Amino acid sequence: MLLVVLVVAALAVLGCVVLVSLGKGGELAEFPPDVPPLELPEAGRLDAGDFVDLHLPIGLVGYHTQSVDETLQRAATALSERDSRIAMLEQRVSELLASRLQARQEAYARPAEPPRTEHQPEVLDWNGAQAGATAEITANGKADVTADAEETR
């Protein structure tokens, strides 16, 4: 008789397991978490002080897994945002340095122009009198003397 009771109980348990596995046994109720939410700022605003002051809730066998996962996800997001910002800023700095170097190379590569003046110096003849000619400085630094239309001799 004991054997029959054990076989019937085993069949009942096996039937219940089959029904639950097929989804006919209903759903489990969702309970609110036992730990308060972490008081951390948004992922982009995390800094070292937030992690120093962080106290993770402790569960039965260690830290509360969901809280630790959430904290690590926020930290990973903050680090990836900072890495991308650093990479962008380094790219902008290298572009500015390259353009600055190119501007310097262009400035030094131009041929030197002689200084420009608004007046032409007058040329005197051997006696010290004005000869009616003016001197013009050329690009090679030599004076080019041209005579005016009226010469006095």
C-alpha positions in Angstrom: 0.0 0.0 0.0 2.8 2.4 0.8 4.3 1.7 -2.7 1.0 2.6 -4.4 0.9 6.0 -2.5 4.5 6.7 -3.4 3.8 6.0 -7.1 0.7 8.1 -7.2 2.5 11.0 -5.5 5.4 10.7 -8.0 3.0 10.8 -10.9 1.2 13.8 -9.4 4.5 15.7 -9.0 5.6 14.7 -12.5 2.3 15.9 -13.9 2.6 19.3 -12.1 6.1 19.7 -13.5 4.9 19.0 -17.0 2.0 21.5 -16.7 4.2 24.2 -15.3 6.8 23.7 -18.0 4.1 24.1 -20.6 3.1 27.4 -19.1 -0.3 26.3 -17.7 0.7 26.8 -14.1 0.4 30.6 -14.0 3.1 33.2 -13.5 5.2 34.2 -10.6 4.4 37.6 -9.1 7.0 40.3 -9.5 8.2 41.7 -6.2 9.8 45.2 -5.8 13.5 45.1 -5.1 14.7 44.8 -1.5 17.4 47.5 -2.0 16.9 51.2 -2.6 18.1 52.6 -5.9 21.7 53.8 -6.2 22.1 57.5 -5.9 24.5 58.1 -8.8 24.4 60.9 -11.3 23.9 60.3 -15.0 26.6 58.3 -16.7 28.1 61.3 -18.4 28.5 63.2 -15.1 30.2 60.5 -13.0 33.5 61.3 -11.5 36.0 59.7 -9.1 34.3 61.2 -6.0 31.0 59.3 -6.9 32.8 56.0 -6.7 34.7 56.9 -3.5 31.4 57.6 -1.8 29.6 54.6 -3.3 28.4 51.9 -0.9 26.9 48.9 -2.7 24.1 47.1 -0.9 25.1 43.7 0.5 22.9 40.6 -0.2 22.8 37.2 1.3 25.9 35.8 -0.3 27.7 39.1 -1.2 26.9 42.3 -3.0 23.5 42.7 -4.6 24.1 41.6 -8.2 21.6 44.0 -9.9 23.1 47.0 -8.1 26.7 46.0 -9.0 25.7 45.4 -12.6 23.9 48.8 -12.8 26.9 50.6 -11.3 29.4 48.9 -13.7 27.2 49.7 -16.7 27.1 53.4 -15.7 30.9 53.4 -15.2 31.5 51.8 -18.6 29.2 54.3 -20.3 30.9 57.2 -18.6 34.4 55.9 -19.6 33.4 55.3 -23.2 32.0 58.8 -23.4 35.2 60.3 -22.0 37.3 58.2 -24.3 35.4 59.4 -27.3 35.6 63.0 -26.2 39.4 62.7 -25.6 39.9 61.1 -29.0 37.9 64.0 -30.6 39.9 66.6 -28.8 43.2 65.0 -29.6 42.1 64.9 -33.3 41.3 68.6 -33.2 44.6 69.5 -31.6 46.5 67.5 -34.2 44.6 69.3 -37.0 45.3 72.7 -35.5 49.0 71.9 -35.1 49.2 70.6 -38.7 47.5 73.7 -40.1 49.8 75.9 -38.0 52.9 74.1 -39.3 51.6 74.4 -42.8 51.1 78.2 -42.4 54.6 78.6 -41.0 56.1 76.6 -43.9 54.1 78.8 -46.4 55.3 82.0 -44.7 59.0 80.9 -44.8 58.7 79.5 -48.4 57.7 82.9 -49.9 60.5 84.9 -51.6 61.5 88.0 -49.7 60.0 91.1 -51.1 62.0 94.4 -51.1 60.6 97.1 -48.8 58.2 99.4 -50.6 58.3 103.1 -50.2 56.0 105.8 -51.6 58.7 108.1 -52.7 61.7 107.6 -55.0 65.1 109.0 -53.9 66.5 111.6 -56.2 69.8 111.0 -58.0 72.5 113.7 -58.0 75.1 114.2 -60.7 78.8 114.3 -60.1 78.7 118.0 -59.2 76.0 117.5 -56.5 73.3 119.1 -58.6 70.0 117.3 -59.2 70.4 115.4 -62.4 66.7 115.0 -63.1 66.9 111.2 -62.7 65.4 109.1 -60.0 66.8 105.8 -58.6 64.7 102.8 -58.2 65.7 99.8 -56.0 65.2 96.5 -57.9 64.6 93.1 -56.4 68.3 92.2 -56.4 69.1 95.3 -54.3 70.9 97.4 -57.0 69.8 100.9 -57.9 68.2 101.3 -61.3 68.6 104.9 -62.5 66.1 106.2 -65.0 66.2 109.7 -66.5 63.3 112.1 -66.6 62.1 113.6 -69.8 64.0 116.9 -69.3 67.7 116.7 -68.5 69.9 119.7 -67.7 73.5 119.7 -68.8 
